Amino acid sequence: MVPNSLTKKRGGKPPQTRPLPPPPKKKQKKEFIPEPQSESEEEGNITEEEEEVEGEETDGESFSDMSSDVEDDEDDDPFHKDILGEEDEDHKEEGSDSDSEKDDPETKSGKLEVKKEKTKVEGGLETKTDIQKEVDELKREFAEFQLPTKDELEEEKLKPDLTNLQKRIKEIVRFLSKFKDLRQEEGQSWKKSLSKAEGPSRKDLVAQLQLDLCAYYGYNEFLMGVLVEMFPVTELLELIEAYEKPRPICIRTNTLKARRRDLADVLLNRGVNLDPLSKWSKVGLVVYDSQVPIGATPEYMAGYYMLQSASSFLPCMALAPQENEKVVDMAAAPGGKTTYLAALMKNSGIVYANEMKESRLKSLTANLQRMGVTNTVASNYDGKELPRVLGMNTVDRVLLDAPCSGTGVISKDESVKASKSLEDIQNCVFLQKQLILAAIDMVDANSETGGFIVYSTCSIMVPENEAIIDYALKKRDVQLVSCGLDFGRPGFTRFREHRFHHSLDKTRRFYPHVHNMDGFFVAKLKKMSNMKQPPKSLKPSETVEQAVPVDSSNDEKIQPEVKSQHKKGKDTIQVNSGSTKTSKPKERRPKRKFPSREELSQAREEKRKALRKKNSKPIGNVDE
């Protein structure tokens, strides 16, 4: 019912109105829907609302009830839009802006990005200041650093101090690793402060580091000089430290007799602590420690596994021999790679295991028998003679683990540090070139499944690795292909003044400080054709006997003239014997005719006479 205040002022009967609904709960206010009302009832409500707006006071409960009705009928009430709509719209717009800013994800993300940028800038400034402080301290230490004099070096040779050497090596390595920052001129103040004492030059630091490393680790100057040229300073120190530690012991499961899982279970029961080698090998195991000698177990004597370094797996995996192929291992002893090749071939086909040294044949044959290999023929020939023995272009694949300087296995043989010289490297290079050419000549390029040569060394020297492959690419029709190994560093395409073939990045290098195995090099070649590249010059006697016909009518034989033309790397021969011509001679340009001495003297005299006529006063007696 409408309140009494409204009825009293009107002074008549109260208008017919519908009973007001009970006030809705706060939570259900939005879901409240009023009952439909007639037109007369709506008009009565409108008049009442007008009177309330003009200044009449009402109770809070009735006003809230009526306002709820007005909110429900906003669309049909024009007065509500005129009177209350402006204020409500203003409040709604303000509220909507604030709510949209709060609820809009774009604005939130923008604010977060701004905060992140601020934190980055602040953190970058802090790091820059910290780095600048470190650089300033290093510059001050570098300016105060002094290299030892000759007298001090002589005293150190007589009485070496290892702690002092180690400390100086670390300081020089630290200076050389940040030498660019030390020499960078950032301001006049620093330049003036170091104008008198800039510190030693890079050349002097490298020379002193080389001497200190030779004295501390026992290397000769030649080998240390090569290592300094190959590696950065920090990596060089890591490599030398890795050479001082032994590599982990690895064993290879003989798949002809056992599986790796079964072998691991048996060895674990014997007290051997081991793990699988890595993801790249399915037959290797790493032995950490053992309560029994790992090379004298019953499983070893039965041929279930072979003691073999992890780096020796790589050339066999790169060669990837197939079943029923002819494969040659040119340097087979003691048989680790040969038995692995036989296991990959499942004892099918033929493996020619050649060893030049007769004393090493005993270990080769013993391992072949112990491992149960039946498809291998052991031979004792010089590797350079194998093409004559086995025949040219007769085998499918060749593995050449060439004899080398052994600079990659210093951890096994420490005598390499002081024994190797430039002459030793040159002798190895000469032999390796001959062996790789012999290996290429034995392979048949027309093989359906093969035609591959794998060259490997346990050396890290560039003349024994990349230079040999580059030489083979020039001398034979071969190409480098991928080794099929997912790890390892690519070979050098350029080293100091040397420039090699661009495809040498397909070769792989392995280092002890990076891959935790012996230093190794692997390259895989594909033979493209069985024809050798023709030599640049031909012997005239051979060409005459084959190309010149003998004329029986003439008693005297006419000696032909042989002319060799080199066009686009090919040699063509033209033979002319007397009147007979096998090819038409080229038209030559007429030779230029020079004047004789008499004509020259006459021309000079005429010039002199002309000069005398022009000059009225002669300069001396011409007849004299």
VEXBA-581726 format. One line per 5 residues: number of its first residue (from 1); their letters; for each residue x, z, y of C-alpha. Coordinates in nm, 2 decimals, m for minus. Layout:
N
NUM = A = X,Z,Y; ... $
END
This chain:
624
1 = MVPNS = 0.00,0.00,0.00; 0.10,m0.06,0.36; 0.20,0.26,0.55; m0.05,0.44,0.78; 0.14,0.35,1.10 $
6 = LTKKR = 0.05,m0.01,1.07; m0.32,0.06,1.02; m0.35,0.30,1.31; m0.20,0.06,1.56; m0.42,m0.23,1.46 $
11 = GGKPP = m0.73,m0.01,1.49; m0.92,m0.19,1.22; m0.93,m0.23,0.86; m0.60,m0.27,0.70; m0.52,m0.63,0.58 $
16 = QTRPL = m0.55,m0.71,0.22; m0.20,m0.68,0.07; m0.07,m0.66,m0.27; 0.08,m0.34,m0.40; 0.45,m0.33,m0.35 $
21 = PPPPK = 0.67,m0.33,m0.66; 0.89,m0.03,m0.73; 1.24,m0.05,m0.58; 1.48,m0.23,m0.82; 1.79,m0.07,m0.95 $
26 = KKQKK = 2.12,m0.16,m0.79; 2.25,m0.34,m1.09; 1.93,m0.54,m1.15; 1.88,m0.64,m0.78; 2.01,m0.99,m0.83 $
31 = EFIPE = 1.80,m1.05,m1.14; 1.47,m0.92,m0.98; 1.20,m1.20,m0.94; 0.89,m1.11,m0.74; 0.54,m1.20,m0.86 $
36 = PQSES = 0.37,m1.51,m0.72; 0.14,m1.44,m0.42; m0.15,m1.63,m0.25; m0.12,m1.80,0.09; m0.33,m1.52,0.25 $
41 = EEEGN = m0.11,m1.26,0.12; 0.20,m1.44,0.25; 0.05,m1.47,0.60; m0.02,m1.10,0.61; 0.33,m1.02,0.51 $
46 = ITEEE = 0.47,m1.25,0.79; 0.27,m1.08,1.06; 0.39,m0.74,0.95; 0.75,m0.85,0.95; 0.72,m0.99,1.31 $
51 = EEVEG = 0.59,m0.65,1.43; 0.87,m0.47,1.26; 1.13,m0.70,1.42; 0.98,m0.64,1.77; 1.07,m0.27,1.77 $
56 = EETDG = 0.84,m0.08,1.54; 1.01,0.19,1.33; 0.94,0.20,0.96; 1.05,0.42,0.68; 1.37,0.32,0.50 $
61 = ESFSD = 1.20,0.28,0.16; 0.93,0.04,0.29; 1.18,m0.17,0.49; 1.41,m0.21,0.19; 1.11,m0.31,m0.02 $
66 = MSSDV = 1.00,m0.57,0.24; 1.35,m0.70,0.29; 1.37,m0.77,m0.08; 1.05,m0.97,m0.05; 1.20,m1.16,0.24 $
71 = EDDED = 1.51,m1.24,0.05; 1.31,m1.38,m0.23; 1.11,m1.60,0.00; 1.39,m1.72,0.23; 1.33,m2.08,0.15 $
76 = DDPFH = 0.96,m2.06,0.26; 1.00,m1.84,0.56; 1.10,m2.03,0.89; 1.10,m1.71,1.10; 1.36,m1.55,0.87 $
81 = KDILG = 1.59,m1.84,0.93; 1.55,m1.82,1.30; 1.59,m1.45,1.36; 1.80,m1.32,1.07; 1.96,m1.64,0.95 $
86 = EEDED = 2.23,m1.65,1.22; 2.37,m1.31,1.16; 2.35,m1.34,0.78; 2.52,m1.68,0.79; 2.80,m1.54,1.00 $
91 = HKEEG = 2.85,m1.25,0.77; 2.83,m1.48,0.47; 3.08,m1.72,0.62; 3.33,m1.44,0.69; 3.28,m1.29,0.35 $
96 = SDSDS = 3.31,m1.63,0.18; 3.63,m1.70,0.36; 3.78,m1.37,0.25; 3.65,m1.40,m0.10; 3.77,m1.76,m0.13 $
101 = EKDDP = 4.11,m1.66,m0.02; 4.12,m1.38,m0.27; 3.97,m1.58,m0.55; 4.14,m1.92,m0.49; 4.42,m1.97,m0.75 $
106 = ETKSG = 4.60,m2.22,m0.53; 4.65,m1.97,m0.24; 4.76,m1.71,m0.49; 5.01,m1.94,m0.65; 5.13,m2.05,m0.30 $
111 = KLEVK = 5.19,m1.69,m0.21; 5.38,m1.62,m0.53; 5.60,m1.93,m0.48; 5.68,m1.81,m0.13; 5.78,m1.47,m0.27 $
116 = KEKTK = 5.99,m1.63,m0.54; 6.17,m1.84,m0.28; 6.24,m1.54,m0.07; 6.38,m1.35,m0.36; 6.59,m1.65,m0.47 $
121 = VEGGL = 6.73,m1.69,m0.12; 6.80,m1.32,m0.10; 6.96,m1.32,m0.45; 7.16,m1.63,m0.36; 7.29,m1.48,m0.05 $
126 = ETKTD = 7.40,m1.17,m0.24; 7.57,m1.38,m0.51; 7.74,m1.59,m0.25; 7.87,m1.28,m0.08; 7.99,m1.14,m0.41 $
131 = IQKEV = 8.16,m1.47,m0.51; 8.32,m1.49,m0.17; 8.46,m1.14,m0.20; 8.60,m1.23,m0.54; 8.76,m1.55,m0.41 $
136 = DELKR = 8.91,m1.36,m0.11; 9.06,m1.10,m0.34; 9.19,m1.37,m0.57; 9.34,m1.55,m0.28; 9.52,m1.24,m0.16 $
141 = EFAEF = 9.65,m1.17,m0.51; 9.76,m1.54,m0.54; 9.95,m1.52,m0.21; 10.13,m1.21,m0.33; 10.21,m1.35,m0.67 $
146 = QLPTK = 10.57,m1.46,m0.73; 10.72,m1.64,m1.02; 11.02,m1.50,m1.19; 11.37,m1.63,m1.09; 11.62,m1.78,m1.31 $
151 = DELEE = 11.82,m1.46,m1.35; 11.50,m1.28,m1.45; 11.42,m1.55,m1.71; 11.76,m1.52,m1.86; 11.72,m1.15,m1.89 $
156 = EKLKP = 11.38,m1.19,m2.06; 11.54,m1.43,m2.31; 11.79,m1.16,m2.41; 11.54,m0.87,m2.40; 11.19,m1.01,m2.43 $
161 = DLTNL = 10.91,m0.79,m2.30; 10.58,m0.90,m2.47; 10.35,m0.69,m2.26; 10.50,m0.83,m1.94; 10.47,m1.18,m2.09 $
166 = QKRIK = 10.11,m1.13,m2.19; 10.02,m0.99,m1.85; 10.18,m1.28,m1.67; 10.01,m1.54,m1.90; 9.67,m1.39,m1.81 $
171 = EIVRF = 9.74,m1.40,m1.44; 9.86,m1.76,m1.44; 9.56,m1.87,m1.65; 9.33,m1.69,m1.41; 9.49,m1.86,m1.11 $
176 = LSKFK = 9.49,m2.21,m1.27; 9.13,m2.18,m1.38; 9.03,m2.13,m1.01; 9.31,m2.32,m0.85; 9.07,m2.55,m0.66 $
181 = DLRQE = 8.91,m2.25,m0.49; 9.24,m2.10,m0.40; 9.36,m2.42,m0.23; 9.03,m2.48,m0.05; 9.07,m2.41,0.33 $
186 = EGQSW = 8.76,m2.24,0.46; 8.88,m2.13,0.80; 9.17,m2.10,1.03; 9.21,m1.73,0.97; 9.28,m1.78,0.60 $
191 = KKSLS = 9.49,m2.08,0.67; 9.71,m1.89,0.91; 9.73,m1.59,0.68; 9.86,m1.81,0.40; 10.06,m2.05,0.61 $
196 = KAEGP = 10.39,m1.87,0.52; 10.30,m1.75,0.17; 10.05,m2.00,0.01; 10.16,m1.91,m0.34; 10.33,m2.12,m0.60 $
201 = SRKDL = 10.23,m2.48,m0.67; 10.03,m2.59,m0.97; 10.32,m2.77,m1.12; 10.53,m2.45,m1.11; 10.25,m2.25,m1.26 $
206 = VAQLQ = 10.20,m2.49,m1.55; 10.57,m2.50,m1.62; 10.60,m2.12,m1.62; 10.29,m2.09,m1.84; 10.44,m2.34,m2.09 $
211 = LDLCA = 10.76,m2.13,m2.11; 10.58,m1.81,m2.15; 10.35,m1.94,m2.42; 10.65,m2.07,m2.61; 10.83,m1.74,m2.59 $
216 = YYGYN = 10.52,m1.53,m2.68; 10.37,m1.74,m2.96; 10.69,m1.91,m3.10; 10.61,m2.28,m3.02; 10.88,m2.53,m2.94 $
221 = EFLMG = 10.86,m2.71,m2.60; 10.75,m3.04,m2.74; 10.44,m2.92,m2.92; 10.34,m2.68,m2.64; 10.38,m2.96,m2.39 $
226 = VLVEM = 10.15,m3.18,m2.59; 9.89,m2.91,m2.61; 9.91,m2.84,m2.24; 9.84,m3.21,m2.17; 9.54,m3.22,m2.41 $
231 = FPVTE = 9.34,m2.91,m2.32; 9.24,m2.71,m2.00; 9.42,m2.39,m1.95; 9.14,m2.15,m2.06; 9.06,m2.36,m2.37 $
236 = LLELI = 9.43,m2.39,m2.45; 9.46,m2.01,m2.47; 9.16,m2.00,m2.70; 9.30,m2.26,m2.93; 9.64,m2.08,m2.96 $
241 = EAYEK = 9.46,m1.75,m3.03; 9.25,m1.92,m3.30; 9.57,m2.06,m3.46; 9.69,m1.70,m3.50; 9.39,m1.60,m3.71 $
246 = PRPIC = 9.33,m1.73,m4.06; 9.03,m1.95,m4.12; 8.75,m1.82,m4.35; 8.78,m1.88,m4.73; 8.54,m2.15,m4.85 $
251 = IRTNT = 8.44,m2.27,m5.19; 8.26,m2.58,m5.30; 8.00,m2.57,m5.58; 8.06,m2.83,m5.85; 7.72,m2.99,m5.88 $
256 = LKARR = 7.83,m3.15,m6.21; 7.81,m2.81,m6.38; 7.62,m2.57,m6.16; 7.39,m2.51,m5.86; 7.48,m2.32,m5.55 $
261 = RDLAD = 7.21,m2.06,m5.59; 7.30,m1.98,m5.95; 7.67,m1.97,m5.86; 7.60,m1.73,m5.57; 7.40,m1.50,m5.78 $
266 = VLLNR = 7.68,m1.48,m6.04; 7.95,m1.42,m5.79; 7.74,m1.15,m5.61; 7.72,m0.96,m5.94; 8.10,m0.98,m5.96 $
271 = GVNLD = 8.13,m0.81,m5.62; 8.19,m1.11,m5.41; 8.05,m1.10,m5.06; 7.95,m1.45,m4.96; 7.70,m1.66,m4.76 $
276 = PLSKW = 7.60,m2.03,m4.74; 7.85,m2.23,m4.54; 7.62,m2.39,m4.29; 7.32,m2.62,m4.25; 7.54,m2.93,m4.27 $
281 = SKVGL = 7.67,m2.85,m4.62; 7.45,m2.80,m4.93; 7.73,m2.71,m5.17; 7.96,m2.48,m4.96; 7.99,m2.10,m4.96 $
286 = VVYDS = 8.18,m1.87,m4.73; 8.36,m1.58,m4.89; 8.41,m1.27,m4.67; 8.57,m1.03,m4.92; 8.59,m1.00,m5.30 $
291 = QVPIG = 8.67,m0.72,m5.54; 8.81,m0.98,m5.79; 9.06,m1.27,m5.72; 8.84,m1.56,m5.61; 9.07,m1.81,m5.77 $
296 = ATPEY = 9.09,m1.64,m6.12; 8.72,m1.57,m6.21; 8.57,m1.71,m6.53; 8.35,m1.93,m6.32; 8.65,m2.08,m6.15 $
301 = MAGYY = 8.83,m2.14,m6.48; 8.51,m2.30,m6.61; 8.50,m2.54,m6.32; 8.19,m2.42,m6.15; 8.35,m2.43,m5.80 $
306 = MLQSA = 8.66,m2.54,m5.62; 8.86,m2.36,m5.35; 8.84,m2.59,m5.06; 8.85,m2.56,m4.68; 8.54,m2.65,m4.48 $
311 = SSFLP = 8.72,m2.93,m4.30; 8.79,m3.11,m4.63; 8.42,m3.16,m4.69; 8.39,m3.38,m4.38; 8.57,m3.70,m4.49 $
316 = CMALA = 8.38,m3.71,m4.83; 8.05,m3.66,m4.65; 8.14,m3.94,m4.40; 8.23,m4.18,m4.68; 7.90,m4.10,m4.87 $
321 = PQENE = 7.99,m4.29,m5.19; 7.70,m4.43,m5.40; 7.65,m4.44,m5.77; 7.82,m4.72,m5.97; 8.07,m4.80,m5.70 $
326 = KVVDM = 8.45,m4.85,m5.70; 8.61,m4.59,m5.47; 8.98,m4.53,m5.40; 9.13,m4.20,m5.28; 9.47,m4.31,m5.15 $
331 = AAAPG = 9.61,m3.95,m5.12; 9.43,m3.76,m5.39; 9.63,m3.44,m5.47; 9.54,m3.16,m5.54; 9.20,m3.31,m5.61 $
336 = GKTTY = 8.95,m3.14,m5.39; 8.82,m3.45,m5.22; 8.84,m3.66,m5.54; 8.63,m3.42,m5.74; 8.38,m3.40,m5.45 $
341 = LAALM = 8.35,m3.79,m5.45; 8.30,m3.78,m5.83; 8.02,m3.52,m5.79; 7.85,m3.73,m5.52; 7.87,m4.03,m5.75 $
346 = KNSGI = 7.74,m3.82,m6.05; 8.03,m3.93,m6.26; 7.93,m4.29,m6.24; 8.13,m4.59,m6.13; 8.51,m4.56,m6.09 $
351 = VYANE = 8.73,m4.34,m5.87; 9.09,m4.44,m5.84; 9.28,m4.12,m5.75; 9.63,m4.22,m5.63; 9.91,m3.98,m5.55 $
356 = MKESR = 10.26,m4.10,m5.44; 10.44,m3.78,m5.53; 10.48,m3.74,m5.91; 10.52,m3.36,m5.89; 10.17,m3.33,m5.75 $
361 = LKSLT = 10.00,m3.52,m6.03; 9.99,m3.21,m6.25; 9.76,m3.02,m6.01; 9.55,m3.34,m5.97; 9.49,m3.40,m6.34 $
366 = ANLQR = 9.43,m3.03,m6.41; 9.16,m3.00,m6.15; 9.00,m3.32,m6.27; 8.98,m3.18,m6.63; 8.86,m2.84,m6.52 $
371 = MGVTN = 8.58,m2.98,m6.30; 8.45,m3.21,m6.58; 8.52,m3.54,m6.40; 8.52,m3.84,m6.63; 8.50,m4.14,m6.40 $
376 = TVASN = 8.84,m4.10,m6.24; 9.17,m4.28,m6.30; 9.48,m4.11,m6.17; 9.77,m4.33,m6.06; 10.12,m4.28,m5.92 $
381 = YDGKE = 10.18,m4.56,m5.66; 10.29,m4.59,m5.30; 9.97,m4.63,m5.10; 10.11,m4.94,m4.94; 10.13,m5.12,m5.28 $
386 = LPRVL = 9.77,m5.05,m5.39; 9.64,m5.38,m5.26; 9.88,m5.56,m5.49; 9.80,m5.33,m5.78; 9.42,m5.31,m5.75 $
391 = GMNTV = 9.38,m5.65,m5.58; 9.26,m5.76,m5.24; 8.89,m5.72,m5.15; 8.81,m5.55,m5.48; 8.67,m5.20,m5.41 $
396 = DRVLL = 8.36,m5.08,m5.22; 8.49,m4.78,m5.03; 8.83,m4.62,m4.95; 8.91,m4.27,m4.84; 9.25,m4.23,m4.67 $
401 = DAPCS = 9.34,m3.87,m4.59; 9.66,m3.98,m4.44; 9.98,m3.77,m4.44; 10.03,m3.62,m4.09; 10.22,m3.37,m3.89 $
406 = GTGVI = 9.97,m3.09,m3.98; 9.92,m2.97,m3.62; 9.56,m2.88,m3.71; 9.65,m2.63,m3.98; 9.90,m2.41,m3.80 $
411 = SKDES = 9.71,m2.10,m3.92; 9.81,m2.20,m4.28; 10.17,m2.32,m4.20; 10.33,m2.14,m3.91; 10.65,m2.34,m3.95 $
416 = VKASK = 10.48,m2.63,m3.77; 10.51,m2.44,m3.44; 10.88,m2.48,m3.42; 10.96,m2.77,m3.66; 10.77,m3.07,m3.54 $
421 = SLEDI = 10.93,m3.31,m3.29; 10.87,m3.65,m3.14; 11.06,m3.82,m3.42; 10.84,m3.66,m3.68; 10.53,m3.78,m3.50 $
426 = QNCVF = 10.66,m4.13,m3.48; 10.75,m4.14,m3.84; 10.40,m4.03,m3.94; 10.25,m4.29,m3.70; 10.45,m4.57,m3.86 $
431 = LQKQL = 10.34,m4.47,m4.21; 9.98,m4.42,m4.11; 9.96,m4.77,m3.96; 10.08,m4.93,m4.29; 9.84,m4.72,m4.50 $
436 = ILAAI = 9.53,m4.80,m4.29; 9.59,m5.17,m4.31; 9.64,m5.14,m4.69; 9.31,m4.95,m4.71; 9.12,m5.22,m4.52 $
441 = DMVDA = 9.27,m5.50,m4.73; 9.14,m5.34,m5.05; 8.78,m5.32,m4.94; 8.54,m5.60,m5.01; 8.34,m5.68,m4.69 $
446 = NSETG = 8.07,m5.86,m4.91; 7.99,m5.55,m5.10; 7.62,m5.49,m5.12; 7.64,m5.11,m5.08; 7.99,m5.05,m4.95 $
451 = GFIVY = 8.25,m5.20,m4.73; 8.35,m4.88,m4.56; 8.68,m4.70,m4.49; 8.71,m4.34,m4.38; 9.04,m4.23,m4.21 $
456 = STCSI = 9.11,m3.86,m4.17; 9.40,m3.64,m4.07; 9.45,m3.26,m4.04; 9.62,m3.32,m3.70; 9.50,m3.31,m3.34 $
461 = MVPEN = 9.76,m3.54,m3.20; 9.63,m3.85,m3.02; 9.90,m4.09,m3.16; 9.81,m4.00,m3.51; 9.43,m4.04,m3.46 $
466 = EAIID = 9.28,m4.25,m3.19; 9.59,m4.47,m3.15; 9.58,m4.55,m3.53; 9.22,m4.65,m3.52; 9.27,m4.86,m3.21 $
471 = YALKK = 9.56,m5.04,m3.38; 9.34,m5.11,m3.69; 9.06,m5.26,m3.46; 9.32,m5.50,m3.32; 9.48,m5.60,m3.65 $
476 = RDVQL = 9.17,m5.64,m3.88; 8.81,m5.75,m3.85; 8.66,m5.40,m3.86; 8.42,m5.20,m3.65; 8.37,m4.83,m3.59 $
481 = VSCGL = 8.04,m4.68,m3.72; 7.89,m4.34,m3.70; 8.04,m4.08,m3.93; 7.70,m3.92,m4.00; 7.82,m3.58,m3.88 $
486 = DFGRP = 7.59,m3.41,m3.63; 7.86,m3.18,m3.49; 8.21,m3.22,m3.37; 8.35,m3.35,m3.05; 8.38,m3.73,m2.99 $
491 = GFTRF = 8.72,m3.88,m2.99; 8.92,m3.98,m2.68; 8.85,m4.32,m2.53; 9.12,m4.26,m2.27; 9.41,m4.01,m2.27 $
496 = REHRF = 9.65,m4.00,m1.98; 9.79,m4.35,m1.94; 9.64,m4.48,m2.27; 9.31,m4.67,m2.28; 9.15,m4.71,m2.62 $
501 = HHSLD = 8.85,m4.91,m2.75; 8.52,m4.79,m2.60; 8.37,m4.74,m2.95; 8.62,m4.46,m3.03; 8.36,m4.21,m2.91 $
506 = KTRRF = 8.20,m4.25,m3.26; 8.50,m4.07,m3.42; 8.49,m3.69,m3.45; 8.73,m3.41,m3.37; 8.71,m3.06,m3.50 $
511 = YPHVH = 8.89,m2.76,m3.35; 8.94,m2.40,m3.49; 8.84,m2.23,m3.16; 8.51,m2.43,m3.14; 8.40,m2.50,m3.50 $
516 = NMDGF = 8.59,m2.22,m3.68; 8.76,m2.46,m3.92; 9.10,m2.63,m3.93; 9.18,m2.89,m3.67; 9.06,m3.23,m3.81 $
521 = FVAKL = 8.99,m3.59,m3.72; 8.74,m3.82,m3.90; 8.67,m4.19,m3.83; 8.46,m4.44,m4.03; 8.52,m4.81,m4.03 $
526 = KKMSN = 8.31,m5.10,m4.15; 8.48,m5.42,m4.27; 8.31,m5.72,m4.12; 8.49,m6.00,m4.31; 8.76,m6.05,m4.57 $
531 = MKQPP = 8.96,m6.29,m4.34; 9.25,m6.14,m4.16; 9.29,m6.22,m3.80; 9.53,m6.52,m3.76; 9.87,m6.44,m3.62 $
536 = KSLKP = 9.96,m6.55,m3.27; 10.25,m6.78,m3.37; 10.28,m7.02,m3.67; 10.60,m7.11,m3.85; 10.68,m7.48,m3.80 $
541 = SETVE = 10.82,m7.53,m4.15; 10.49,m7.43,m4.31; 10.29,m7.65,m4.09; 10.52,m7.95,m4.14; 10.51,m7.94,m4.52 $
546 = QAVPV = 10.13,m7.92,m4.53; 10.03,m8.16,m4.25; 10.29,m8.44,m4.24; 10.25,m8.74,m4.48; 10.57,m8.90,m4.61 $
551 = DSSND = 10.61,m9.28,m4.54; 10.78,m9.44,m4.85; 10.85,m9.77,m4.67; 11.09,m9.60,m4.43; 11.42,m9.46,m4.57 $
556 = EKIQP = 11.46,m9.22,m4.28; 11.20,m8.95,m4.24; 11.08,m8.90,m3.89; 11.07,m8.54,m3.78; 10.73,m8.46,m3.63 $
561 = EVKSQ = 10.67,m8.27,m3.31; 10.45,m7.97,m3.36; 10.25,m7.84,m3.06; 10.05,m7.52,m3.08; 9.78,m7.46,m2.83 $
566 = HKKGK = 9.62,m7.12,m2.79; 9.26,m7.14,m2.67; 9.02,m6.84,m2.69; 9.23,m6.66,m2.95; 9.24,m6.96,m3.19 $
571 = DTIQV = 9.55,m7.17,m3.29; 9.51,m7.55,m3.31; 9.79,m7.78,m3.43; 9.86,m8.13,m3.32; 10.11,m8.33,m3.52 $
576 = NSGST = 10.27,m8.65,m3.40; 10.50,m8.84,m3.64; 10.64,m9.16,m3.49; 10.37,m9.43,m3.45; 10.11,m9.23,m3.65 $
581 = KTSKP = 9.90,m9.01,m3.43; 9.66,m8.75,m3.57; 9.53,m8.66,m3.22; 9.52,m8.84,m2.89; 9.77,m8.72,m2.64 $
586 = KERRP = 9.64,m8.58,m2.32; 9.68,m8.78,m2.00; 9.95,m8.63,m1.79; 9.98,m8.64,m1.41; 10.26,m8.86,m1.28 $
591 = KRKFP = 10.57,m8.66,m1.19; 10.66,m8.61,m0.83; 10.96,m8.82,m0.72; 11.22,m8.64,m0.51; 11.45,m8.83,m0.28 $
596 = SREEL = 11.82,m8.89,m0.38; 12.12,m8.74,m0.20; 12.20,m9.07,m0.02; 11.85,m9.09,0.12; 11.87,m8.73,0.24 $
601 = SQARE = 12.21,m8.79,0.42; 12.08,m9.10,0.59; 11.77,m8.91,0.72; 11.99,m8.63,0.86; 12.21,m8.88,1.05 $
606 = EKRKA = 11.91,m9.05,1.20; 11.78,m8.71,1.33; 12.12,m8.63,1.48; 12.14,m8.97,1.67; 11.79,m8.91,1.81 $
611 = LRKKN = 11.89,m8.57,1.94; 12.21,m8.72,2.11; 12.01,m8.97,2.30; 11.77,m8.71,2.44; 12.06,m8.49,2.56 $
616 = SKPIG = 12.25,m8.64,2.85; 12.54,m8.40,2.80; 12.68,m8.42,2.45; 12.79,m8.09,2.29; 13.13,m8.17,2.16 $
621 = NVDE = 13.28,m8.46,1.96; 13.05,m8.57,1.69; 13.31,m8.76,1.49; 13.51,m8.45,1.44 $
END
